């Protein structure tokens, strides 16, 4: 790096703001579009089954959206600290800024926001993502940050997660994030199967798949928990230290997993205790009653006939007619 006008070169603009995520926006838009479509056809559902049908649709779309979205979120573990720290290497200029650390399944986001944003004749508003998924090279991303001339606080925090760091947390986070992501993809598949089984309807098997979805989501939390509780190097900025805690995605996954477990257990218990009420919830009572009534009317015994030939009714298992000549 060379000096230019008395300062080290920094790339001119900050990245997009961290809370905005294109992938998350697309997923939420798709599921909201599906919800609007179901609301449009809601008036076509007759009777008391309309409310139960709407609740099932909302619950199913919510679980699917959560399982798919948390794959790409970056707030499984978050932390913030406000410090007075140096802004550039080999410079004594200090800035007051908020430093944020956001850890996801596929990498880490580090934010730096000045208080105020404009200090030392620059706009201090940075957000950098360093990926550690199996198709990414974390050390390479860190090296690119050094070449760009990222602010010192960002490089200091990012260095803690490199493979060469004495902290030794890179491998644990990478493997835990990979297996947590894998179990969540499996949970998404089991959620799809449960939706199909409930629509067939095969309620008992659908509840089993819902329980499996809950178990997979809780297992993903267990994988991330192992990485979260590994010993970490302190991230110290003078007297202040950057500490992290479980983020929104972690608690959302836990709540959704427990919800799926309660729903699955509730369907199993209701199916064994009061199956008729379960049929009302899934709108199975009215149609089945009409079908059974039509079936019974179709196979009533025929009245005696005075014709030359009488028709004899045989058991339903044979489903055939035989003729006999009157003697």
Long-range contacts (C-beta under 8 A, 24 or more apart in sequence): 1-149, 7-88, 7-91, 8-88, 8-89, 8-90, 8-91, 8-149, 9-149, 10-88, 10-122, 10-148, 10-149, 10-150, 10-151, 11-148, 11-149, 14-123, 14-125, 14-126, 14-127, 15-126, 15-127, 15-128, 15-129, 16-127, 17-125, 17-127, 18-74, 18-100, 18-102, 18-109, 18-111, 18-127, 21-72, 21-73, 21-74, 23-72, 24-69, 24-72, 24-73, 27-65, 27-68, 27-69, 27-72, 28-65, 28-69, 31-61, 31-64, 31-65, 34-61, 35-61, 45-283, 47-286, 48-280, 49-280, 49-283, 49-286, 52-280, 52-281, 52-282, 52-283, 53-283, 56-198, 56-282, 59-263, 60-191, 60-195, 60-198, 62-256, 63-191, 63-213, 63-256, 63-259, 63-260, 64-188, 64-191, 64-192, 64-195, 66-252, 66-253, 66-256, 67-184, 67-187, 67-188, 67-191, 67-213, 67-217, 67-256, 68-188, 70-184, 70-249, 70-252, 70-253, 71-105, 71-181, 71-184, 71-185, 72-104, 72-106, 73-104, 73-248, 73-249, 74-102, 74-103, 74-104, 74-106, 74-107, 74-108, 74-109, 74-129, 75-102, 75-104, 75-247, 75-248, 75-249, 76-103, 76-104, 76-105, 76-224, 76-246, 76-247, 76-249, 76-250, 77-101, 77-102, 77-103, 77-224, 77-228, 77-244, 77-245, 77-246, 77-247, 77-250, 78-102, 78-103, 78-244, 78-245, 78-247, 78-248, 79-242, 79-243, 79-244, 79-245, 80-242, 81-237, 81-240, 81-241, 81-242, 81-243, 82-115, 82-240, 83-153, 83-237, 83-238, 83-240, 84-238, 85-152, 85-153, 85-237, 85-238, 86-152, 86-153, 87-119, 87-120, 87-122, 87-124, 87-151, 87-152, 87-153, 88-151, 88-152, 89-152, 93-120, 95-119, 95-120, 95-124, 97-124, 97-153, 99-153, 99-157, 99-237, 99-242, 101-157, 101-235, 101-242, 101-244, 102-247, 103-173, 103-244, 103-247, 104-177, 104-249, 105-133, 105-177, 105-178, 105-180, 105-181, 105-224, 106-131, 106-132, 106-133, 106-136, 106-177, 106-181, 107-131, 107-132, 107-133, 107-136, 107-138, 108-132, 108-158, 108-161, 108-173, 110-154, 110-157, 110-158, 112-151, 112-153, 112-154, 124-151, 126-150, 126-151, 126-154, 128-154, 128-158, 130-158, 130-161, 132-161, 132-170, 132-173, 132-174, 132-177, 133-174, 133-177, 133-178, 134-174, 134-178, 138-162, 138-163, 138-170, 138-174, 139-163, 139-164, 153-237, 156-235, 157-235, 157-242, 160-232, 160-233, 160-235, 165-233, 166-233, 167-232, 167-233, 169-227, 169-230, 169-232, 169-233, 172-226, 172-227, 172-230, 173-227, 175-227, 176-223, 176-224, 176-226, 176-227, 177-223, 177-224, 177-227, 179-220, 179-223, 180-220, 180-221, 180-223, 180-224, 181-220, 183-216, 183-217, 183-219, 183-220, 183-223, 184-216, 184-217, 184-220, 184-253, 186-216, 187-213, 187-216, 187-217, 187-220, 190-216, 198-282, 201-282, 201-284, 203-267, 203-271, 203-278, 203-282, 204-267, 204-268, 204-271, 206-267, 207-263, 207-264, 207-265, 207-267, 207-268, 207-271, 208-264, 208-268, 210-260, 210-263, 210-264, 210-267, 211-260, 211-261, 211-264, 211-265, 213-257, 213-260, 213-264, 214-257, 214-258, 214-259, 214-260, 214-261, 214-264, 215-257, 215-261, 217-253, 217-256, 217-257, 217-260, 218-254, 218-257, 218-261, 220-253, 221-250, 221-253, 221-254, 221-257, 224-250
